[in-house]
Amino acid sequence: MGHMLDLFDEAPAWVLPQLYFGVNWDECQHRLKPQRWPESWDDYPIMPMLLPESDLFLRFCVVQDDPDNPFSRRLMLLLQAKSHRGVLRCQAWRVSSSLAGLLALANMLIVDPRGAEPVPVPPDLMPAFELSRPQLLQSLSLDEAVAIGVWEALHTVFSVGSGWDRLILFLPSLILDQNLWRGSQYLIGSLRLFTFMGDDMRDTYRDHDSMPDSPYALIDAESAVWLAYKAVESVIGDPSSDAKRLQRHLSALGLSDFPGVWRHEKPFDLVQRVTEFVSARDKRTAHGRHHARRAAFSYFEIMDYQYFASALLVHCAQRVLREHRLPDLPPSPLVLD
């Protein structure tokens, strides 16, 4: 089995690379038995999860570097079908990229996930409750050079903790809505250039004047803002320059009740916010030739446009969940005290 395969290749299950889950293996390593979940997995609800409009579902499996070392184990997500048929590579890619999009919507993207591919689980390893590196790669008949790349990519992931029960509820919206999914992928591109989290986010929010300090960062700033704009454009289309027409369009999309980006932020008109973003795109990012008078983006502007794009995608995701009668989430502007 080669490394780059046709999208219609099929496997009984696929290990998805974007998320892994911390586990106290001291407590649960002796309780792991076939057909039984360790009690510690109760910390991560909504599993197994049936995906909408399909017979595919997600559940946990254990992936480990060393079969003899319980501390090398990680809980990861496995994509399977309810029936005994296999799962296509293209289906695994769609779910995997949607999981990466979840991290972008939550502004939790700390590594670029696009080099990490879903890994097929061969029939002889099913049911896959535990998968070790030697066993899995040997079954895939990968030579050592390819095997190292596959394994490293599989572990280029983000650890998820207590926010999982809220985050995973958005997954059906990314699978059901192609525009929302595309917007999340543009946002990934923006966040791989600049990502603001934790203390870095707070410091940037309080200092609106700090600027990128190198020519490369200035160019990356333009690209990051442009990609964040593309994320917004994916879900609202090309915004009209007429304010009343834009207002009617946003209302028709069910987005006009957008709650805002930052908690304690003064109420603002979504039409005005989108119009300002269009102006920034046109004047400061859209054209390839560098203009001497083009104003550079501050770090705060980059972060603000990214978080606006993220918040609008979340708002759109909530609308999709309501339309499909799926569990809804309350709006949650960011907390900055």
PyMOL commands that set and color helices and strands:
alter all, ss='L'
color gray80, all
select helices_A, chain A and resi 25-28+39-43+70-72+89-105+113-115+123-125+133-139+144-154+164-176+178-191+198-206+215-236+243-252+270-284+299-323
alter helices_A, ss='H'
color red, helices_A
select strands_A, chain A and resi 10-11+13-21+49-50+56-64+73-81+87-88+119-121+130-132+158-160
alter strands_A, ss='S'
color yellow, strands_A
deselect
rebuild
show_as cartoon
